[in-house]
Amino acid sequence: MWTRRSALASTLPTVLWPTVNSEAMSREQAQKFTAYREAIQLYFANESVENIARQTGVSRYKFARMAQKCLQVAPDGRIYGFRALIPYIRTSPYERRAELKGKRQHQQGGQAGALGAVLARFPDIEDELVKCIKQDSKLKRIPEFKLRAKDLHRLFIQCLKMKGVSESEWPFNTQYLGLRTIQKYMIYVLNENFTKSVMSREGPTAKAHMNVGTGHAPFLSFEEPYDAVEIDAYRIDAHLTVAFQTPEGTETEVLLDRLWLIAAVDRASTAIIGYDVVYRSEVTSDNILKVIRDAVTKRWQPMAFTVPFHYPPEGGLPSGVIPEAYGAVWNLLLLDGALAHLSHAVHDRVRKQLGFVISWGAPGHFERRPNVERTFRRIADDIFKRLPSTTGSNPYNGRAPDGEAKALRHKIRADEAEQILEVYVAQHNVTPCEGISYLTPLGYIRHFLDNQRSGFVLRTLPEASKQETHMFSVTEEVTVRGGVKDGRRPYIQLDRVHYTSPVLVELGNLIGEKLLVEIDEDDMRQIRAYLKNGAELGFLVAKGRWSTTKHSRRTRKAINSLMSKRILVISEFDDPVRVYLSYLSTQHQQHSTSPLPRKQATNATRVAKESNLPLKIVRSPGEQGENAIVTDRFLIPTSNRRSLMDKEPPTLRMVKNRR
């Protein structure tokens, strides 16, 4: 039994109770609340009931009931306190006590609390409804992924019929059979169990938002520049084209696959310190390594624009605008969990050389990298979603009709989109940001560098490492081949290509020995060799035309794959990269409306950019004429090659054995 004495012994002092701001009330309500609050303060100060009633004018018979309401637990987990004294406030749910009377179908009103009365009459129905709404797997009652209100209403009606509720009772005597009431009840239960409702019913975006806005300080806090850097990839929301030269000397537009943008954003300053546009259908570890290498070792320089663009004053990347930021290395790298398949290359090759910590987040939890995600959203909204060829966020949101045709008609080229992106990045780094007290990202970095009292020290690479062109190179062990008996000078083989040097060809004693080679996978024309004891042997150059044109290791493997399938036939007089680019620039479909397929054009553009070669359409085999060597699946142009034969070699498969 509740007593005043027991309440005084176990209750917090009234000074610690939740308070109320009476300015939001009317004058009459404020006066009444003030009297109630003074009465309760005196009541819990153990004043006599007669004195309290005389001083405040509140009836003595209300004190015990008011005190009990103040000590009730509120939905926020605390006691109501003085909040329970607000005039006309309800501290407990409404309970209907009057009997439900008959009602005409279209009659309004008179049914307040009807659902509560029915659930009080049949408690097991409420338990069943709550189980279905929560969809708790432990309760083994999950009818579907995301229960709808009308499905819950159908279950509710079935339960009432099983209980024998007559057709003249609620909800059968209403027009919609209580559907609106069930909808409100479902919303109430979901809000009562907010976290569980989101985790069991909503998608990954809503679940990720549950980790932010909790009111608690984050476990990791980054306040200094280059303390942490976020890297992520964004698939550009637009159709883009590239210009190919035709055999007639004109230009034609070819659609590309949707490209990717990789960006490295500083966590504290929100500055973009490096980015790259990827001409591939998917991002690889090579692209991640390139962004990291450019952010650390590449000094930013203004781009030569082909369109009338201008950089904002003092705009650019930190490595080119702030001298101290050139060669700067961060302490923590935050990567997307979706890029976990790239972790081996990044972890083994980058972390060991730069010495930072890598944090791999769970897939779908974009809240761990808020700055880079926000940057991508702004780039999409300000640039690519404004293009007439935009693909929108998804097929049902913002996609432009006939985007591919408009990209070709308006010549929305990828190289010009890169120039727009370059100006936007420079503008971003000099735009004041509210999150850093309206400083610009570059100004935020300068503040820490200029403020000697802050104790900020920027970790940078040594000058020798800044000039290192083979950073993040791969080291492999190879065997020196050759032999005196065959007269073959010493060489090594890497990816089906021979490498040697004037020094190695004279070291016959190394035949059969192991060498360590340092491979720059962006330029496979030469590699650096070391003896087993670590002594440098010098650079080894690829034999033949493999040393002519710059190419990556991925391009080398693609060429080797086509050669093994006999799709490409390359002689010692041919430049393999040029032949491969010609293969990618050849239209294999005779009746296609596009000069090249999108994937083929994207690969050709990537090879042309890395080898600095022009893009030219090559005629199909039926249009080449006599000046071409015909293979089963590809033509090798002979206009720029030297051949030891003055005529076409015979096709072996057409030669028949005769007795």
C-alpha positions in Angstrom: 0.0 0.0 0.0 1.4 3.4 -1.0 2.1 5.8 1.9 3.7 9.2 2.2 6.3 7.8 4.6 7.4 5.1 2.2 7.6 7.6 -0.6 9.7 10.0 1.3 12.2 7.2 2.2 12.7 6.0 -1.4 12.2 9.0 -3.6 14.8 11.3 -5.1 14.8 14.9 -3.9 12.5 17.1 -5.8 15.4 19.3 -7.1 16.5 16.3 -9.2 13.1 15.7 -10.8 12.4 16.5 -14.5 11.3 20.1 -14.7 8.7 22.0 -16.9 8.8 25.3 -18.7 5.5 27.0 -17.9 6.0 29.7 -20.5 4.4 27.5 -23.2 1.2 27.3 -21.2 -1.7 29.7 -21.1 -2.0 32.1 -18.1 -4.7 30.0 -16.4 -2.8 26.7 -16.9 0.5 28.3 -15.7 -1.1 29.5 -12.5 -2.6 26.1 -11.8 0.7 24.3 -12.5 2.6 26.7 -10.2 0.2 25.9 -7.4 0.5 22.2 -8.0 4.3 22.3 -8.1 4.5 24.3 -4.9 2.1 21.9 -3.2 4.1 18.8 -4.2 7.4 20.5 -3.1 5.9 21.1 0.3 4.4 17.7 0.4 7.7 15.9 -0.1 9.3 18.4 2.3 7.1 16.7 4.9 5.0 19.8 5.6 1.6 19.3 7.2 -1.3 18.8 4.8 -3.3 21.7 6.4 -0.4 24.2 5.9 0.1 23.1 2.3 -3.6 23.5 1.4 -3.7 26.9 3.1 -0.5 28.2 1.3 -1.3 26.9 -2.2 -5.0 26.7 -2.3 -4.9 23.2 -3.6 -7.4 20.7 -2.1 -5.8 18.4 0.4 -7.5 15.4 -1.1 -5.4 15.8 -4.3 -2.0 15.5 -2.7 -1.7 11.7 -2.5 -2.9 11.2 -6.1 -0.7 13.9 -7.5 2.3 12.5 -5.6 1.7 9.0 -7.1 1.5 10.4 -10.6 4.8 12.3 -10.1 6.5 9.0 -9.1 5.2 7.0 -12.1 7.8 5.9 -14.7 7.5 7.8 -17.9 8.2 6.3 -21.4 11.7 7.9 -21.4 12.7 5.7 -18.4 12.6 8.5 -15.8 9.9 9.4 -13.4 7.3 11.9 -14.5 8.3 14.4 -11.8 6.8 17.8 -12.2 5.7 16.8 -15.7 2.8 14.9 -14.2 1.4 18.2 -12.8 0.8 19.8 -16.2 -2.9 20.4 -16.4 -4.9 17.8 -18.4 -1.8 15.6 -19.0 -2.4 11.9 -19.3 0.1 9.6 -17.6 -1.6 6.4 -18.4 -3.4 5.1 -21.6 -7.1 5.7 -22.0 -9.3 2.9 -20.8 -12.9 2.7 -21.9 -15.2 1.9 -19.1 -18.5 2.5 -20.7 -20.1 -0.4 -22.5 -19.9 -0.4 -26.3 -23.3 0.3 -27.7 -24.7 -0.4 -31.1 -23.8 1.9 -33.9 -25.1 2.4 -37.4 -22.7 1.7 -40.2 -22.1 5.3 -41.2 -22.5 6.9 -37.7 -19.5 8.8 -36.4 -18.1 9.0 -32.9 -18.9 7.1 -29.7 -16.3 4.4 -30.2 -13.3 5.9 -28.3 -11.2 3.1 -26.7 -13.0 0.4 -28.5 -9.8 -1.5 -29.5 -8.5 -1.3 -26.0 -11.7 -2.7 -24.6 -11.6 -5.6 -27.1 -7.9 -6.4 -26.3 -8.7 -6.3 -22.6 -11.5 -8.7 -23.2 -9.3 -11.0 -25.2 -5.6 -10.6 -24.0 -4.3 -13.5 -26.2 -5.3 -11.5 -29.3 -3.1 -8.6 -28.3 -0.2 -11.0 -27.8 -0.7 -12.4 -31.2 -0.8 -9.0 -32.8 2.3 -7.8 -31.1 4.2 -10.9 -32.1 3.3 -10.4 -35.7 4.2 -6.7 -35.7 7.6 -7.2 -34.0 8.3 -10.2 -36.3 10.8 -11.6 -33.7 12.4 -14.7 -35.1 12.6 -16.1 -31.5 8.8 -16.1 -31.3 8.7 -18.3 -34.4 5.8 -16.3 -35.8 7.0 -14.4 -38.9 4.3 -14.5 -41.6 6.4 -12.4 -44.1 9.3 -10.0 -44.3 7.5 -6.8 -43.8 4.0 -7.1 -42.4 1.4 -4.6 -43.8 -1.3 -3.0 -41.8 -4.1 -4.6 -43.9 -2.6 -8.0 -43.4 -2.5 -7.4 -39.7 -6.2 -6.3 -39.9 -7.1 -9.5 -41.7 -5.5 -11.5 -38.9 -7.3 -9.4 -36.3 -10.7 -10.1 -37.9 -10.0 -13.8 -38.1 -9.1 -13.9 -34.4 -12.3 -12.1 -33.5 -14.4 -14.5 -35.5 -12.8 -17.4 -33.8 -13.6 -15.9 -30.4 -17.3 -15.7 -31.4 -17.7 -11.9 -31.6 -21.0 -11.2 -33.2 -21.7 -9.1 -36.3 -23.4 -6.4 -34.2 -20.3 -5.7 -32.1 -17.3 -3.6 -32.8 -15.6 -3.6 -35.3 -18.1 -5.4 -37.5 -20.6 -2.6 -37.0 -18.3 -0.1 -38.6 -17.8 0.7 -42.3 -14.1 -0.4 -42.6 -14.2 -3.0 -39.8 -11.7 -1.1 -37.7 -9.0 -0.9 -40.3 -7.9 2.7 -39.4 -7.7 1.7 -35.7 -5.5 -1.2 -36.5 -3.2 1.0 -38.6 -2.8 3.4 -35.7 -2.2 0.6 -33.3 0.5 -0.9 -35.5 2.3 2.4 -35.8 2.1 2.8 -32.0 3.7 -0.7 -31.4 6.4 0.0 -34.0 7.3 3.3 -32.3 7.3 1.7 -28.9 10.0 -0.7 -30.2 11.9 1.6 -32.5 15.2 -0.1 -32.7 13.8 -3.6 -33.1 11.3 -2.4 -35.7 14.0 -0.9 -37.9 16.3 -3.9 -37.6 13.6 -6.4 -38.5 11.6 -4.5 -41.1 13.7 -1.9 -42.9 16.6 -2.0 -45.4 20.3 -1.6 -45.0 20.2 2.2 -45.3 17.8 2.5 -42.3 19.8 0.0 -40.3 23.0 2.0 -41.0 21.4 5.2 -39.8 20.6 3.5 -36.5 24.3 3.8 -35.6 24.4 7.6 -35.8 22.5 10.2 -33.9 22.5 8.1 -30.7 23.6 11.0 -28.5 26.8 9.3 -27.4 30.3 10.5 -28.3 32.0 8.4 -31.1 34.6 5.9 -30.0 37.1 7.4 -32.5 37.5 11.1 -32.8 39.5 12.8 -35.5 40.3 16.5 -35.1 43.6 17.0 -36.9 44.3 16.9 -40.6 45.7 13.7 -42.1 44.7 11.8 -38.9 42.3 9.6 -40.9 41.5 9.4 -44.6 38.3 7.8 -46.1 38.5 6.1 -49.5 35.5 4.8 -51.4 34.2 4.2 -55.0 31.2 5.7 -56.6 29.6 4.6 -59.9 29.0 7.7 -62.0 25.2 8.3 -62.5 25.4 9.2 -66.2 26.0 7.8 -69.7 29.2 9.2 -71.2 30.8 8.9 -74.6 34.3 9.0 -76.1 35.4 10.2 -79.6 37.0 7.7 -82.0 38.6 8.7 -85.2 37.1 7.0 -88.3 39.1 5.7 -91.2 37.7 8.7 -93.2 39.3 11.2 -90.8 36.2 12.2 -89.0 35.1 11.6 -85.4 32.3 9.4 -84.1 30.8 9.2 -80.6 30.8 5.8 -78.9 29.1 5.1 -75.6 31.1 3.9 -72.6 30.2 1.7 -69.7 29.3 3.6 -66.6 32.6 4.8 -65.1 33.7 4.8 -61.5 35.1 7.6 -59.4 37.5 6.8 -56.5 38.2 9.6 -54.0 40.3 10.0 -50.9 38.9 12.5 -48.4 40.5 13.7 -45.3 38.2 13.0 -42.3 38.9 16.2 -40.2 39.1 18.9 -42.9 36.8 17.2 -45.5 39.5 18.1 -48.2 39.7 15.9 -51.3 43.4 14.9 -51.3 43.2 12.5 -54.3 40.8 11.0 -56.9 40.7 9.0 -60.1 38.2 8.2 -62.8 38.3 4.5 -63.6 37.5 3.2 -67.1 36.4 -0.2 -66.0 33.2 -2.1 -65.2 34.5 -2.8 -61.7 37.1 -1.3 -59.4 40.3 -3.3 -58.8 43.1 -3.1 -56.3 45.2 -1.3 -58.9 42.8 1.6 -58.9 42.9 1.9 -55.1 46.7 1.8 -55.1 46.8 4.5 -57.8 44.7 6.9 -55.8 46.8 6.3 -52.6 50.0 6.7 -54.6 48.8 10.0 -56.2 47.6 11.4 -52.9 51.0 10.8 -51.3 53.7 11.1 -54.0 52.1 13.2 -56.7 52.3 16.9 -56.6 49.1 18.3 -57.9 49.3 20.5 -61.0 46.5 22.4 -62.9 45.0 20.5 -65.8 45.1 21.7 -69.4 41.5 22.3 -70.2 40.0 21.9 -73.7 36.8 23.7 -72.6 36.6 27.2 -71.2 37.0 26.4 -67.5 38.9 28.2 -64.8 40.2 27.2 -61.4 38.9 29.1 -58.4 41.5 31.4 -56.7 43.9 29.3 -54.6 41.9 26.1 -55.5 43.3 22.7 -56.0 44.5 19.6 -54.1 46.5 20.1 -50.9 49.6 18.5 -52.4 49.9 21.3 -55.0 48.5 24.3 -53.1 50.1 23.7 -49.6 53.8 22.9 -49.9 53.9 21.1 -46.5 51.2 18.7 -47.7 53.2 17.3 -50.5 54.2 13.8 -49.5 52.0 13.8 -46.3 50.9 10.4 -45.0 47.9 9.8 -42.8 47.6 7.5 -39.7 44.4 5.6 -40.4 42.7 4.5 -43.6 39.0 3.9 -43.6 37.9 1.6 -46.4 34.5 0.3 -47.5 33.8 -3.3 -46.5 32.5 -3.9 -50.0 36.1 -3.6 -51.2 37.3 -6.3 -48.8 38.4 -8.5 -51.8 41.1 -5.8 -52.4 42.4 -6.1 -48.9 45.4 -8.4 -49.6 47.0 -6.0 -52.2 46.3 -2.9 -50.1 47.3 -4.4 -46.8 50.5 -6.1 -47.9 51.8 -3.5 -50.4 50.6 -0.1 -49.0 50.4 -0.5 -45.3 54.0 -1.8 -45.0 55.4 1.1 -47.0 53.4 4.0 -45.6 52.9 2.6 -42.1 49.2 3.5 -41.4 46.4 1.5 -39.9 43.6 0.1 -42.1 40.1 -0.2 -40.9 37.8 -2.4 -43.0 34.2 -1.6 -42.2 31.1 -3.9 -42.6 29.5 -3.8 -46.0 26.6 -1.3 -46.2 27.7 0.8 -43.2 28.3 4.0 -45.0 28.1 6.0 -41.8 31.7 5.1 -41.0 32.8 7.2 -43.9 30.5 10.2 -43.8 32.7 12.7 -45.6 33.4 10.7 -48.7 29.8 9.6 -48.9 28.6 13.2 -48.6 31.2 14.2 -51.2 29.9 11.6 -53.7 26.3 12.7 -53.1 27.2 16.3 -53.8 29.1 15.4 -56.9 26.2 13.4 -58.1 23.6 16.1 -57.4 25.7 19.0 -58.7 27.2 17.4 -61.8 26.1 14.0 -63.1 22.4 14.1 -62.1 22.0 17.4 -63.9 23.2 15.9 -67.3 20.6 15.0 -69.9 22.1 11.5 -69.9 21.8 10.9 -66.2 20.8 7.4 -65.0 19.5 8.8 -61.7 19.9 7.1 -58.3 17.9 4.0 -59.6 15.6 3.2 -62.5 12.7 4.8 -60.7 14.3 7.9 -59.4 15.8 10.6 -61.6 16.6 8.6 -64.7 16.5 10.7 -67.8 14.5 9.2 -70.7 16.6 8.1 -73.7 19.8 9.0 -71.8 22.0 7.0 -74.1 20.7 8.7 -77.2 21.1 12.1 -75.6 24.7 11.3 -74.6 25.5 10.6 -78.3 23.4 13.5 -79.6 24.9 16.1 -77.2 28.4 14.6 -77.2 28.7 14.3 -73.4 32.2 13.1 -73.4 34.1 11.4 -70.6 37.2 13.6 -70.9 35.1 16.8 -70.6 33.3 15.3 -67.6 36.8 14.7 -66.0 37.6 18.4 -66.5 34.3 19.4 -64.9 35.1 17.1 -62.0 38.6 18.7 -61.7 37.2 22.2 -61.3 34.5 20.9 -58.9 37.2 19.3 -56.7 39.2 22.5 -56.7 36.1 24.5 -55.8 35.2 22.0 -53.0 38.5 22.5 -51.3 38.1 26.3 -51.1 34.4 26.3 -50.1 33.6 27.2 -46.4 32.1 24.3 -44.6 29.8 24.6 -41.6 31.1 21.4 -40.0 34.6 23.0 -39.5 33.3 26.4 -38.3 33.0 27.8 -41.9 36.6 27.4 -42.7 37.6 26.0 -46.1 39.1 22.5 -46.1 42.5 24.0 -47.3 42.2 26.7 -44.7 41.6 24.1 -42.0 44.8 22.4 -42.9 46.8 25.6 -43.1 45.5 26.6 -39.6 47.1 23.5 -38.0 50.3 23.9 -40.0 50.6 27.6 -39.1 49.6 27.2 -35.4 52.9 26.0 -33.8 51.3 26.0 -30.3 48.8 23.3 -31.3 51.6 20.7 -31.3 50.4 19.4 -34.7 53.1 17.5 -36.6 52.4 16.4 -40.2 54.1 13.0 -41.0 55.7 13.2 -44.5 57.8 10.9 -46.6 61.5 11.5 -47.0 62.5 13.4 -50.1 63.9 10.2 -51.7 60.6 8.4 -51.3 58.6 11.3 -52.8 60.6 10.9 -56.0 60.2 7.1 -56.0 58.4 6.1 -59.2 58.0 2.4 -58.2 56.1 2.9 -55.0 53.8 -0.1 -54.2 55.7 -2.2 -56.6 55.5 -6.0 -56.5 58.5 -8.2 -55.7 58.7 -11.6 -57.2 61.3 -14.4 -57.5 62.2 -15.5 -61.0 64.8 -17.9 -62.5 67.5 -16.9 -64.9 67.2 -19.0 -68.1 69.7 -19.6 -70.9 72.5 -22.0 -71.7 75.9 -22.3 -73.3 74.8 -25.5 -75.1 72.0 -23.7 -76.9 73.8 -20.4 -77.2 71.0 -18.6 -75.4 72.1 -15.6 -73.4 70.8 -15.3 -69.9 67.3 -13.8 -69.5 64.3 -14.1 -67.3 60.7 -14.6 -68.3 57.8 -12.7 -66.7 54.2 -13.0 -68.0 55.4 -14.8 -71.1 57.8 -12.0 -72.0 61.6 -12.2 -71.9 63.6 -9.6 -70.0 67.3 -9.0 -70.2 70.0 -6.3 -70.1 73.5 -5.7 -71.4 74.8 -6.7 -68.0 72.7 -9.8 -67.5 73.6 -11.3 -71.0 77.2 -11.5 -69.9 76.6 -13.2 -66.6 76.4 -16.8 -67.6 77.1 -17.9 -64.0 73.6 -16.7 -63.0 71.9 -19.2 -65.3 69.7 -21.4 -63.1 69.9 -19.0 -60.1 67.1 -17.0 -58.6 66.7 -13.3 -58.9 64.3 -10.9 -57.1 62.6 -8.5 -59.5 60.7 -5.3 -58.6 57.7 -4.9 -60.8 55.9 -1.6 -61.5 52.5 -3.0 -62.6 51.6 0.3 -64.2 54.6 0.2 -66.6 55.8 -3.3 -67.7 58.4 -2.1 -70.2 61.2 -2.6 -67.7 61.7 -4.1 -64.3 64.5 -3.8 -61.6 66.4 -6.9 -60.7 68.3 -7.8 -57.5 70.5 -10.7 -56.6 69.5 -13.1 -53.8 71.7 -11.2 -51.4 69.9 -7.9 -52.2 72.6 -6.4 -54.5 71.1 -4.5 -57.3 71.6 -5.9 -60.8 70.0 -3.0 -62.7 67.0 -2.6 -65.0 65.9 -5.4 -67.3 64.1 -4.4 -70.5 61.4 -6.4 -72.2 62.5 -8.0 -75.5 60.9 -7.1 -78.8 58.2 -4.5 -79.2 56.9 -5.1 -75.6 59.3 -2.3 -74.6 58.0 0.2 -77.1 54.6 1.3 -75.7 53.8 1.8 -72.0 51.2 -0.8 -70.7 50.1 -2.2 -67.4 50.3 -5.7 -66.2 46.5 -6.1 -66.6 46.8 -5.2 -70.2 49.7 -7.6 -70.6 47.6 -10.5 -69.2 44.7 -9.5 -71.4 46.9 -9.7 -74.5 48.4 -13.0 -73.5 44.9 -14.4 -72.9 43.9 -13.4 -76.5 47.1 -14.8 -77.9 46.6 -18.2 -76.1 43.1 -18.4 -77.6 44.5 -17.6 -81.1 42.3 -14.4 -81.2 45.4 -12.3 -81.7 48.5 -13.3 -83.7 51.4 -11.0 -83.0 54.8 -11.3 -84.7 58.1 -10.1 -83.4 57.7 -7.0 -85.7 54.3 -5.9 -84.2 53.7 -3.7 -81.2 51.5 -5.9 -79.0 49.8 -2.9 -77.3 48.9 -1.2 -80.6 47.6 -4.5 -82.0 45.5 -5.0 -78.9 44.2 -1.5 -79.2 43.3 -2.1 -82.8 41.5 -5.3 -81.8 39.5 -3.4 -79.3 38.7 -0.7 -81.8 37.4 -3.1 -84.5 33.7 -3.5 -85.0 33.0 -7.2 -85.0 29.2 -6.9 -85.5 28.5 -6.0 -89.1 25.0 -4.7 -88.7 25.3 -2.9 -85.3 24.0 0.6 -84.9 27.0 1.5 -82.7 30.6 1.6 -84.0 31.7 -0.4 -81.0 30.1 -2.2 -78.0 30.2 -0.2 -74.8 32.5 -2.7 -72.9 34.9 -2.9 -75.8 35.0 0.9 -76.2 35.7 1.3 -72.4 38.6 -1.1 -72.5 40.0 0.6 -75.6 39.8 4.0 -73.9 41.5 2.6 -70.8 44.4 1.2 -72.9 44.7 4.4 -74.9 44.9 6.5 -71.8 47.6 4.4 -70.1 49.7 4.1 -73.3 49.0 7.7 -74.6 47.7 6.4 -78.0 45.0 7.8 -80.1 41.6 6.1 -80.5 40.8 5.1 -84.1 38.1 2.9 -85.5 39.5 -0.1 -87.4 37.5 -1.5 -90.3 35.9 -4.9 -89.9 37.6 -7.9 -91.7 35.3 -7.6 -94.7 36.3 -4.0 -95.3 40.1 -4.3 -94.9 40.9 -5.3 -98.4 44.0 -7.1 -99.5 46.5 -5.3 -97.3 45.8 -7.4 -94.2 46.7 -10.8 -92.8 43.5 -12.7 -92.0 43.3 -14.9 -89.0 40.3 -16.9 -87.8 38.9 -14.1 -85.7 41.0 -10.9 -86.1 42.8 -8.9 -88.7 46.3 -7.6 -88.2 46.9 -4.4 -90.3 50.1 -4.5 -92.2 50.4 -0.9 -93.3 52.9 -0.1 -90.5 54.7 -3.4 -90.1 57.8 -4.9 -91.6 57.5 -8.5 -92.8 60.0 -10.9 -94.1 57.4 -12.4 -96.5 56.1 -10.5 -99.5 52.8 -12.4 -99.6 50.2 -13.8 -97.3 51.3 -17.0 -95.6 49.2 -20.1 -96.2 46.4 -21.1 -93.9 47.4 -24.4 -92.4 43.9 -25.6 -91.6 43.0 -25.5 -95.4 46.0 -27.7 -96.4 44.9 -31.3 -96.9 47.1 -34.3 -96.6 47.5 -36.1 -99.8 49.2 -39.4 -100.6 
